[in-house]
């Protein structure tokens, strides 16, 4: 005989999940307890035969958390319940805190129409379920998510999202207001990471953040990127802003090695970002002062891009070069970039002390009558002195085995007015003179280009004709900030951004016409270098004149080099300004 699922079974199942189940007659203002703890049938806890009185008195006798009391009374008002079900079949649901075993716990009250419900006999079922543990866990999870969305977990400071939200809310008033911004950028963070490890780098970041909190505890402090911090003061007292920021700047500068470069600005504006831009520019000026005083940290930051330049240089060198070394004169170190299969010192270490190598190589492989010359030319003292006056020096010498070699030293980098990095290569003098001169000219052109990149160009890009995409090598100009975070972009898309965000409005149509890729390729088939001139808008509203240069990459006609140069100074000089 099949078993039947009875009403009692249903009630028992509900009883396991709900600690109160009531059948309520709204028409008669009465109730029947289907499931309820005996302790609740207590007049002192508000119990009454009338459901409207019981629900109200339950709250008035302190059984509902005071913070939820007003909402509870509105929800459980008998007229509110009647009105709802006269208009809708949807269940009613309310979450609140009620007293259970002398503590307030979260519960959910649900009220739904019974199958017996009629217009003249309004029967509903009321359930109350304890959801405290699950809801508290949900609240904690939501708080955790809110924290991750709005705060930097490493420092506890507000993050970039919070900064943007604050900027947006600041702008919604549509009126100008006074605001001050301090922009801080950590010095030598990469150096700390590389030499001491990322744990030390994290501690470096956290220590600076703690100093920010202590100095600006009542202002908005943000960590907006790995090493960048912003502090926003939205008060009217400019003097107080300047005094506090100057005091913090002096505190940072008092360190043996300043922890950060600082820039700050105060303005009356609708947009905080405008003041932030000025503060950021001031920070960059402070950063340059830091690098001038501590040049070795700038070199460590530039090491990765420098290596890329070296890799490019190595590609243009042929097998006739017996060795190619990068020399760091300040650290007295060398690094082998390339050596051929016929190199004399083919088994030597990839890195080492340069002064020792110079002596060892000379006294081991160079003919005795040329040893003094070769060692003197390659000495650190001679290189530092002569390469300040010339871009390169060379000397010819004979090896013990009778072969003739030429040693060439090229100046690659200056630091604090002294030669710091040098490229050294040697070649067999028996190579045909024409070939040697051709290769030497290639190296000359390559070195001149590389040496001038940082100082001469605002942006360097490489256009791949097969994919019609541009790979950004470096972006140095503030006017081209739209490309600073871009590593790879479609050529046509890059043109649109340049035209709409950088070029002055009256020249945009001409710019788009000039920068059609098919046109550029056609022009370069008839000339080695193609140049266009256009004006761009600076952040301060003034104009700059840029020259856009295009040329094929050396020995590779599938790639075009794009080099953008600010020639405003030259133009102004030509016009007598």
RAUR-V579956 format. One line per field, one symbol per residue. phi: phi as a letter, one per 40 degrees, with the letter a starting at -180 (. if undefined). A space follows every 50 residues. Layout:
# RAUR-V579956
phi=???
This chain:
# RAUR-V579956
phi=.ccbccdcccccccccbbcabbcbbcccfbabccaacdcccbdccgcacc cccccccdcccgcbddcbccccccccddcccdccccbacccbaababbcb fgbcbcbbbbbbcccccbccaccbbbbbbcbdcccccccccccccccccb bcccbgccbcdccccccccccccfacbcabbbbbbccfccccdccbhccc ccccccccccccdccbcbbcbbbcadbbbbbbbbcccccccccccccccc cccccdbdcacbbaababacbcdccccccccccccccccccccbcccccc ccdccccccccccdccccccccabbbbbcccfbbbccaacccdccccccc biccdccdccccccbcddcbccccccdccdcccccccccbcabaababcd cgcbbbbbbbcbabafgbcbbbcbabaccccddccccccccdcdcccccc ccdccbbcabbbccccbfbbcccabbcccbccbccccaacdccccccccc bbccdcbcccdcccbccccccccccbacbbbbbacbccccgcbbbbbcbb accdgaccbbcbbbbcbdcccccccgc
